[in-house]
Amino acid sequence: MIAAIKPAGSNTRGLLAYLYGPGRHDEHLDPHLVAGFAMLGMPDPGRNQDATLTQLGHHLDAPVRLRNSEFGKPVTDHVWHCPVRAAPEDRRLSDTEWGEIAQRIIHAAGIAPAGDDLACRWIAVRHADDHIHILATTVREDGRRPKLHGNGVRVGDECRKIEKDYGLRQLKKGDRTAAQRPTQAEMHKAERLGWDKTSRAWLQDRIRAAIPHARSVEELLAYLEAGDILVKPRRGPSGDLLGYAVGWPGDVNKDGEQIYHPGGKIAPDLTLPKLKARLETTAPEEHPTARRNHPTTPWHQATDALDTLHADMADTTHAQAHITALGDLLEATAQKAPVGLRAELRCARQTFARAQRSQTRADHQAAHALRTAARDIAGAATGPDGSALAALTAALVWAAILAARWHEDQGHAHQADAARRAVQHLQAAAATALAPTLTELETRRPKQETSRTPANDVRAAVPEHADRILTDPAWPALSTVLADAEAAGHQPHRLLKEAAARRELGTAHSPARVLITRIQHTSRNPAPNRRAEAARLRSTVALAAHGHQVSTPQPTRTLTPRADQRLRQR
C-alpha cells in the first residue's frame, strides 16, 4: 500500500472537482465518501443529488476562513492531499475497510488524532476499486495549525502495519534515500510531448553517465554543458560553487521559461555536497614505477580492484563507498562495452542506482581504486578483448552479490532488493561476454587421456566442489584453460585454490565458468621460473656474503616447450 502525500495546495473546491469528476481519461467511477471527520450531515455529492461540491468545500474550509478573518496573514497552503493505493494483486477492499484505513492514516499524519475533537476537517473519497483520496484542510477548529513535520515517514510506517493487518502485499520500509517519484504533471507532460521518460529521469541518467568522466564537480558540470545539458551554477561572492541546477533543453513552463532542477530534487545522492565528497577525494600515494612495472589495461585494472572488494566490507563506511563506486564502474563499463552487452549493463546500472545510496556514511577515500578504474575505462580509446571483458563482467556479478549481502546484513531492504535485481542483468551480460571465449576454448579441448590431470587438480584443490565442476557443461573449456596456464608456467592446483578463495563457488550457477574467467585473468602473464629465481637468489646471497654489490634480479619467464625448441634452433 502506497500513500503519496502531495505538495500543499490552496484550492479545496478545485481538488474536489477532480475527485468527483470523470478523471483525465474517464477512469473515475462512482465517486463517493467512505470516511470523514463528521459523516453525519456531511454533504456527499456522490450520494446526495442535492449536495454540491461548493457546499462540501465550504464545509471543509470553515476553520480556514475563521482563522483568516482573525489574523492578518491569510493561510494559503491549507489543502493536504494524500492518495492511498493498494497493490494490483491485493484483494478488493470494501468501503468500510477503506474508511478504517483512512482514519488510521489521518491519525498517523497528525491531521486528526483519535479522540481530538478540535482536529482538522477531512474526508476520504473513493472513485476506483484500488485507491482512495484523503483531503484535509490543515487548520484546526481552535485555529491552530497541526504539526505535520515528518508526517510522510509516520504515514509510511502506518501503511506497513495496515498491510499486515489486512493481509495485503507487504512493502519494505522507506529510508528517505529513494528518488522522488515523478508527479502526474511530469508524466502527462512527457506523454504529451512524446518523451520516453520525464525530464528529471532523463537528467538523472545524464548526470550518472557523466560522473565517471569527472574528477571534481566543476569538471562534471563542464562535461554536462559540453553534452548540451543546460547548467545553472550558483556561486558565492568569491566565485565558490554553492549549488547547481540542470535543465533539459526545451523543457519549459507555461510562460515559455526554461525549467531547471536542483541536483537534490533529481536524486538524493546528486546534491552538491555529496558529489563533492564522492569526486574530490585525495588519491593515495603510489610508487612512481608501480604501473610501469605492472602494465595492465583499464579492464584488468578494474577486475583487480574488484578482487579485493570482499576484504574491505567489514568497515561500514568503506563498504558503502565501494558500493557507490561500483555503480560508477557499472556505468563506465556499459558505455565502453560491445553493443550486444550494453542493454543489459545499462539495465544493471539503472537498477543498481538505488543500491548506491543508503543512510550509512561513506568514506569515499577507501574506494579510490574502483573510482580510478571507472574513470580509466570511461576514458579508454578502445574496448576490451574477449577474455578481459568476460573477467570483468564476472567480477561485477560477484561484487553486486556482495553488495546485496552487505545491504541485507545492514537492514537496507530496498538497496538489497535493487542489488539482487542488478545481479540478474549482470549474469545475463556475463554469459553473453563469455560465450565467444567458451566457443574458442572448446575447439581446443584436450584429449580424453590428457584431461585426467586437470581433473585431478580440481579434486585436490576444491574437493567440495569437484563433482559440480567436472559435470558442468563448461568443464571441457576449463580443462583447456588449465592446460594453457600450465604451459605458461603456472601451477593449475594453485590457480584453482586462489580462484575459489576469491569467489565462493557454492552459489555460482556454473562454477566452471566462474573458474574460467578467474584463471584467465590471473594467468594472463607467464609465471616466473621459480627454479631460476631460487638459483639466482642463492648466488645473490653468496655474493653479498663476500662483500660484492649485486643488483636486484629480474624474474625470468618459463617458456612453453614449442618456444623453447625455437630458441634452441637459433
Summary of the structure (lengths in Angstrom):
residues: 570
radius of gyration: 31.6
end to end distance: 78.8
largest distance: 114.6
contacts: 1723
relative contact order: 0.06
helix: 55%
strand: 8%
